[in-house]
Structure formats: C-alpha cells, structure tokens
Amino acid sequence: MKTQIGIIGGGPSGLLLSQLLHKQGIDSVVLEKHSRAYVLGRIRAGVLEHGFADLMREAGVGARMDAEGEVHTGFDIAYDGMRHHVDLKGLTGGNSVIVYGQADLTRDLYDAREKTGGAVIHGVENVQPCDLTSDNPFITFEKDGEKQRLDCDYIIGADGFHGVSRKAIPRDKIKEFERVYPFGWLGVLSETKPVSPELIYAKHERGFALCSLRSQMLSRYYIQVPLSKTVQDWSDDAFWAELKKRLPEDVSSQLETGPSIEKSIAPLRSFVAEPMRYGNMFLAGDAAHIVPPTGARGLNSAASDIYYLYHAMLDHYKKGDDAGLENYSQKALARVWKGQRFSWWMTMLLHNFPETSGFDRKLQQTDLDYLFSSDSAMKSLAENYVGLPF
Ligand code: PHB
C-alpha cells in the first residue's frame, strides 16, 4: 500500500489532518488500533478555542459544531463563597470558545472521511514506523492477522501518549519534560440540566471542583480527589455530596443530581517531548505533550500542531517549500509550551496541594486576589483561555 502521508492514530488530530489534506488533494491513510465505537466512547474535553473551530470549518466539518455547539463568552471562578466572572469576550476584544464534546467532533470527522472515501483502517495491530531517517519511510502493521506495509513520504505520529510513534525515536534523540500532580480528577457525566449555562471553576479548601456541560441536558462535573482512592470508592451519592460542599451556596442549592452515565478518575500530568520531529516522522497531540485538564488546553494544543503540520504540508506539496516542515517542531513547541504554562498555572491556582507549605498557600491566595483585582491579569487569563494566535 502507498500513500503520501501515513497517519498513526485515528483520534481527532489524525482525522482532522487527514480531512484537511484531502480537501487539498493530498492523500493519506489513517491507522487506528481501536474500533470506531471505542474511539467515540472516550469521554474527553469539550472546550474548543476559536482558532480550532475555524480549522474545523476549513476542513468542511464545522456545520454540526456550529449548529449544536454552544458559544461561551465567559465562565466563572468561585472562591471564598464568591463567583468572579471572566468575561472572555470583553477581555479579548470579541473572542469566545465553543463547548462541543470531543466525541461529537470526532464523529463528525469520521463521517466526513467516510463520505469522501477516506482510508481509515481500524483494528490494526503491531504498528511500527520504520526507516524514519530515510526518504522512503514506511509503516508495518497487522490487520486480521495479515502483515501489511504502508509506504509514504511522511509519517505523522498522532497515536497518543501511550502510542508507538514517540517510542520509535531513539532515546538519545528525544528529551522528555514532566510534572506529575499529587491528585486526580473524578469526572461524572449525567443526564441532568447543567447547574449553570457557563462553566464554573471552583477553588475550595476541600479541593477543586468544576461544573461543565455537553449540552443543556448533559452535565459534566469534576472534583479533585486523592489518587489513593479508585472510582469504585465513589458512589454517585458520595460524588454529589462532595461536589455540593465545594460549590458556593447559590450554586449547590440549584444542583440537579442524577445517576452517572460515565464516571472515571484521571491523573493530572504535564509532559512535553522535544523535538516533535525525527527524520520524516512528525509527532502531534498527546503523542508529544500532555496537559492537566484545568485550562482546557489538551485537544486545543493538539489542534495547533495540526494547524502547523497542515500548512507545512501544503507548502511542501504545492510550492516545493520545506521551511514549514523544517520549522515545525520549533514552531509547534513554542505554542505547546505556552499551553503548558497556562495549564500548570491554572492547576496551581485552583487545587489544594496536600504537602504545601504556609508560604506557598499564601502565594496561591495572593495570586487569586491579584487576578480578581487586576484587569491586566484577567486579560491574560482570558487571552490564554480563548487560545493564543497560531
Ligand atoms: C469538560 O467539559 O470536560 C472540561 C471543561 C473544561 C476543562 C476541563 C474539562 O477545563
């Protein structure tokens, strides 16, 4: 089998790149380990930067996002029993975010690839990117027990944090930077009316909490939890009771509870691998970097990699200009690190750190006081939240 771009990973990054390239007449094949149903069953983030939404439209897959996604022009931070509004639109001169679930967006991308005969091969095993530093890289894999080979000009490693792509890079050619946080997020999805039309991030002495949503009938809530407990330790009742304790009274009194339709604990981690290129393989999204979910940057950071890769591929195939490919890692990482900084800062600002000294606690309170009293600090938060320019 032969194609121009071999993409490892059929999540949103790989599919979006494949769809964008298809619109420009550039051929790709997407290899995905799991079934389509499995990929769509993963509950992930739901906040899209305005630049990411534009990229979806450019790929011709923005219609459902625009019809069913909700434009959010602000959110609240609850602290000390008070709610502080972050007016994203006012603070950024008109920008906002769209709340639209990753599963919905991925389904739209699958539908688009299917409609145009795009090659997405599910259920592949033993995937291995090969000959990465040659002009003829290829990917070997097994499908239904049969060994196959995909020859390509370039390989994209968009197969997530645990994928094979990053691991195919020799250890001495890649540097990893990591911070692991001493807690996780317990998340619940429930078919209840969201407690607030906008997101509420809550800093409380019992720990962080977040009220989010997928639609006006589907709520997504999170609480900070110690990693010593498992999801089985949390009954729905225990979850709702703890969430209520961490929200201001005017919010908790309005909270509609119900059975969870999904419940899971995610650890919080910051991670970056540099560079994001090895020979003719380019890494994108979680394969190269992970953020804690606090700033809603994960999917957005992946989309920014795809933006740079897409334009680099266009310049290569349409103009014979390889500058974008040469600069990809440097450009992508500059923006990735800004997303890392913002996610780390939001995480440090809003969580309880069990081992923290009195000095650090004072600094955290001061950071919050400064934020709520300074228009410049609020502007900085807002411009990062809606997404920095590509
Ligand atoms: C979510 O809705 O899943 C969500 C929203 C905002 C975040 C993290 C997660 O910062």
Residues whose N, C-alpha, C, O or C-beta is under 5 A from the ligand:
A	BS01	PHB	R44 A45 G46 V47 S212 L213 R220 P293 T294 G295 A296
